[in-house]
Amino acid sequence: MRLLPRSLFGRLILLMAGGLILAQLIGAAMNMAERQRMIGTTINAEFAQRVAAVYRAIDSQPAPERPRLAQLLSSPRQQLSIESSPPITPENDGVENEFLRRVREALGLTITLKPVVTPRPGVFSFDLYLKLSAGDWLRIRGQAPQEIIALPLHHFMTLGLMLLMVFVLVWLAVRMTVRPLTDLAKAARALGDDLKSPPLPESGPLEVRAAAQAFNSMQRHIRSSIEERERFLAAVSHDLKTPVTRLRLRSEMLEDPNLRERFVHDLDEMQGMLGSALDFLHGKAVDEAIQRLDLTALLESMVDDYADIGESIHLQAAESLRLEGRPQALRRAIGNLIDNGLKYGGEVSVEAVQDGGYLRITIDDAGAGLPENELERVFEPFYRLESSRSRETGGVGLGLAIVRQIARGHGGDVVLENRSGGGLRAILSLPQGNSAL
């Protein structure tokens, strides 16, 4: 149903207001039709009696007095005249309207009646020829005041006011119904970004209170589980770092320098893997205060740092691109992308532009790119391509996972795509506002 609004609020407004307004219009139309019918019946009866009274009054007078009397009885709404003969009119189909039927009933069936104009819906006017006893004809032309037949303006004003009241009441009712769902959706989004977000107020109708209580209970259970996991990770971190430190001290006692160097290298790699894994699981990628920062200045500082150590890196960014975010987390995310580009491509180009309400950071490298079916899988934690499974380049498989964790923690995202001229492109999109933070 493409014609229906996308939101539940819009659909309920359309269905409820549309149904009630349609019912009001149908009721108003039936009421007006009945009004017109009753007015038509009254006017038909009144004018039929007038025609019969005038006919009898004139027919009872001598022939020479009839024109003068007809002139005296004429009025703006009813004109009388004496004619020698009626005009030639087409024969009717034998079906008479209510006005003619009432005139015949009032005059009697022996009176000859020739209708020229008869009332029709919306216009009550007539032109009749009645044969007098002397053989001449009495012509009666009349019309009812149009303001009596026309629909009064205040009826339409009343109908419009009623429809407006119906729409306002429906809007209020739907808003009160949908608002708890909107609050629940906002609370769910806030919970995804911050487990310490305030609970939902447990108020309103019974069903709303039950939903709020269930959501708050879920939030407490999730927070409790996360806190228990953090305590467990802290204990694991302490317990694992202690033996690694002891092994590092013992490695210094090895007499063979080559063996000692390999041993220390393995310990450094183990400690790096342990730190990355614990940081990712602990959520440190997004555990930082939000600040207003200049993205251009941050990128220039990072590019200068890489250039100082001899890396081939280029930056193109607009002046003073500002956003609200976590500086250290963003530095880490951008650094991971640059490190990957330098590691697998040898050369990196960084570009930052504003795109609507987002800032888009593009990082291009000159490497071999990735298979299309791997562009999304490399964001999975601990996932590494078969071709990169080495201690020199393979890493732990958490770098891109942490980048995506940081991007989504800011309300944005990161994607990879192969460049048409060769190499890989990473696109990091970040909202400028703080709606998701």
N, C-alpha and C positions, 0 to 999 in steps of 0.2 A: 504494500500500500504506500506508494510514493507520495500520495497527496496528504497523508497523515503527518503531523509534526513529529520530529524525532524524539522530543522529550515527553515524558509521562505527563508533566504539567500541561503541555500544549494539547495533548490528546484528550485528557480529561476535560479541559476547557472547551475544546471543539465539540466533543460528544455531549456533554451535559448542557452547555449553553446552547448548542445547536438544537438539541432535542426540546429544551424548554422554550426557546424562542419560536421554534416551529409550532409547538403546541399553542403558544400565545397567539401566533398569527392565524392559525386555523380557527381558534376560538373567536378572535376578533372578526374574522371574515364571516363566520356563521352568525355572529351577533349583528353585524352590519346588514347581512342579507335578510335576517328576520326583521330588522328595523325597516328596511326598504319595502319589504312585503306588507308590513302593517301600515306604513305611510301610504303605499299605493292603494291598499284596500279602502282606507279612510277617504282619500282624495276621490277615488272612483265613485264611492257612494255619495259624497257631498256634491260633486259636480253633476252626477246623474239626477239627483233631486232638484238641483237648480235648473237644469235643462227642462225637466218635466214641469216645474212650476212656471217658468217663462213661457213654455209652449202653451200651457193651459190659459195663462193670462192673456196672451195675444190672440189665441184662437177664439176666445170668448168675446172678442171685440168685433164690431162691424169692420168690413174690409177696408173702408176709407181711413179708419183710425189706426189700423195696424202699423203702418210705417212710422207714424209719430210715436206710438207707444214703444215700438222697437228701439227708436232712437233714445227715448227717455230711459229705457231699461238697460241701455248699453253702459259699460264701464271699461276701464283700461284692461281688466282681466277677462272681459266677456263682451264681444261685439255682436249685435243683432242687426239683421236686415231682412227685408222682404224681397224675395226673388221670384221671377215668373217660372223658372224651371231650374233644375239642378244641372251641373256639368256632367258630361259623359265620363264615367270612370270605369276602369276594368272590373269585371266581376271578381268578387273575392272567392276564396277557396272553401267557403262554408264554415270556416273557423273564426269565431269572433272573440275579441279579447274581453277582459272583465268589464271594462268601461261600457262598451256597447251592450253587453248583456244586461248590465244594471240599468242603462237608459231604456231599453226595451221593457224591462220589468216595471220601471216607474211610469212609462207612457201607456203601456198596454200593447198587445201584439197587433192591434188593428191599425196602428199608426205606421205610415210608410216612412222609412229612415234610409237616407243615402249618406254614408260616411265618405268624406273625401280625405281627411287626415285623422288618424287615430293615435292615441298615446302609445309611446314605445318606451322601453326601459331607459331611464335617465332623463327623459324629456316628456313632460305631461302637457301636450297641446292637442287640440282637436278642431275639426271643421266639419259640421254636420248640416245636412239639409233635411228638414222635417216638413212633410206635406200637410198643409192646413185644410180645414174642412171646406173652404171656398175654392180649393184647387191650386192656389199659389203655394209658395214654399217659404218656410222660415229658416234662414241661415244663421247658425250659431257658431261663432269662433271663440275659443277660450283657451286659457293656459293657466297652469298653477305656478305660483312663485318658485323660481328655481332654487332659492335658498332652502325651501322646505324639502325638496327632493335631493339636493346635493348633500354629500357627507359633510358633517360639521368639522371644522378645523380642529376643534378641541378634542375630538375623538382621536385624531392622529397624534396630537400632542400627548394625550393620556396614554395611548398605545406606546409611543416612543419612550415615555418616562417609565412605563412598566417594563419594557424590554431592557432599558438601561439598568433598572434595579435588579432584574433577573441576572443580567451579566455580572454586575458587581457582586451579588451574593454568591453566584457560582464561582467567581474568581477567588473570593475569600475562602469559600469552602474547600476548593481544590488546593489553594495555597496552604491551608492548615493541614490538609491531608498529605501533601507531597513534601512539605518542609522537613518532617522527621527523616524521610528517606534521603533528602539532600544533606542534612546534618550527619546522617550515618555515613554517607559516601565521603564527606569531607573528613570525618573522624578516621575512616579507614585509610584515606590517603595520608593523613597526618601521622597515623600509627606506623605506616611504612617508612616514613622519614624520621620519626622520633618516637621511640618507645615510651618516652616520658611525657608525651602529650597528655593534656588533661582529659579525664573521663567524660563521657557524655552525661548530660543532666538526665536523671531518671524521673521525668515528669511527663505529663500529658495523658492521653488515653491509655487504657490498660495494655493494648497491643504495643504501643510505642514504648511504654515503660518496660515491658518484657523484652523488647528488642534491645533497648539501651542497657538493661541489666545483663543480657547475654553478651553484648559487645564488651562491656566493661569487665565482665568476668574473663572473657577471652584475652583481653588486653593484660589483665593481671597475670594470667597463666603464662602468656608469652614472655612478659617481662621477667617473671620468676624463672622461666626456663633459660632465658638469655643470661640472667645474672648467675644462675648455677653453672652455665657453660663458661662464663668468664672466670668464675672461681676455679673451675676445673683447669682451664687453660693456664691460668696463673700458676697453679700448682705444677702442671706439666712443664711449663716453661722453666720454672725454678729447678725441678728435678732433672730436666735434661741438660740445662746449662751447666750444672755442677759437674757431671762426669765429663762433659766436653772440655771444661776448663782444666780438669785434672789431666785429661789426655794431652792438652796443649802443653802443660807444664812438663809432663813426662817426655813429650817429643823433643824438648830441648836437651834431654839427656842422651839422645841418640848420637852415636859417634859418626855415623855415615852422613855426610852433608846432603847427598842426593836423596837418601831415604828420608832424612829429616824434612827436607823441602817438600817432598811429595806428601809426607804425613801431615805437615802443616797446611798444605793446599787442600787436602781432603777435609781437614777439620774446618778450614775457612768455608769451604763449600757446604759442609754439613750445618755449620752455624748460620750461614746465609739462608739455606733452605728452611731451617727451623724458624728463623726470624720472619721470613716472608710468609710462611704458612700460619704462624701464630698471629701475625699482623692481619692477615686476611680473615682468619676465622674470628679474631677478636673484634673486627670491624674498625680498626684504627684508620682505615682509608677515609672514613667519613666522620671520625670522632674529633672534631675541631670546631672552634668558635667561628661564626660567620662574620665576615668583614666586608666593607666596601673597598674594592681594590681596582687597580689599573692593570688590565690584562696586557696591554702593550708594554708597560714597564716590566712586568713579570717576564714576558717572553724575551725582551731585550737583555735582561739580566742573565737569563738561562743561556741564550745564544752566546753572549760574551764569555760565560764560563766554559762552554764547549770550545769556543775558538781559542781560548787561552791554553787549552791542552792539545791544540793542533787538529781538532776535528773540522771537517768540511761541512759547514752549515750556513744557510742563508735565511734571512728573515725579511718578510714583506708584510707590514701591518699598518692599519690606519692609526692615526694619532689618538691616543687617550680613549681606548675601548674599555669602558667601565662595567663592572658587574658586581653582584653580591655573591660571595663564595668563601671557601676555606683555602687560604693561600698555600699552605703546605701540602694539602691534599692535591690541589691543582698542579702545583709544581711537580709532585710525584707522578701524577697521571701523564702530564706532558713529557716529563723526563723519560718515563717508560716508553712512550711512543717514539721519542727521538732516539733513545738507546737502541730500540729494535731496528729503526731505520739505518742507523750508523753500523749496527752489527751485521745486518744482512744486505745493506745496499752501499755502504761506504760513504755516501753523500746524502744530505738531507736538505730539503727546502721547506720552510715553515711560512704559512700565510694565515693571517687573521683578518676576518672581515665581519661586518655586521649584516645579518640577514633577518629582517623583520625584528622580532623581539628577542632574537638569539644572536650569540656570537659564535661564529664557525671557525674553528682552527683546523687547517689542512696541513698534514705532514706527508710530504712525498719523499720516497727514496728511489735509488737507482738499481735496486736489486732485481731478482728474478720473479717477484710476485708470488702469489699463492694459487693453488687450484681453487676453482670457484666453489666447490663443495666444502672447502676448508675455511672460507672467509668468516663464517659464523662460529664454527666449532672451536677455533683457536681462543675464543673468549671463555670457554669452559675451564673451571679451575683444574689445575694439574694436567691439562691436555697439552701435548707437544707433538709436532709433526714428526713422522719417522725420520725424515731427512735431517732433523735438528737434534736428534737424540745423542748429544755428546756433551761432555762437561765444558767444552769450550764455548758452544753456542746454544745448547739446548735449554739451559736454565731450569727452573723449577716448574714452569708452566702456570705461573700465577701473575705474571706481569700484566697481560692484557685483561685478565679477570679483575685485577685491582683497578685498572683504568676504567673498566665499565662500572665497577662498584662506585667509584668516585663520581663518574659522570651521572649516573642515575641518582646518586645521592644529592646531586645538585639540580635534579629535575631535567637533565639532558640525556645524551646517549653518545656512543661511539660506534662507528662502523668502519669496515675495511672494504676497499675495492681495488681491483687491478687497473692500472693506468693504461690507456690505449697505446702509449709509446713505450711501455715497459716499466716495470717497477710497481711498488705498492703504495696506495694512498690511504692514510688514516684520517677520518673526519670526526672531530670532537665538537659536538654542539652543546652549548650551555646557555640557559636563559639568563637574560640580564636582570630580571626581577628576582624577588625572593619568595614567590608563591609556593615553590616546592620545597623550600628550606625550612 
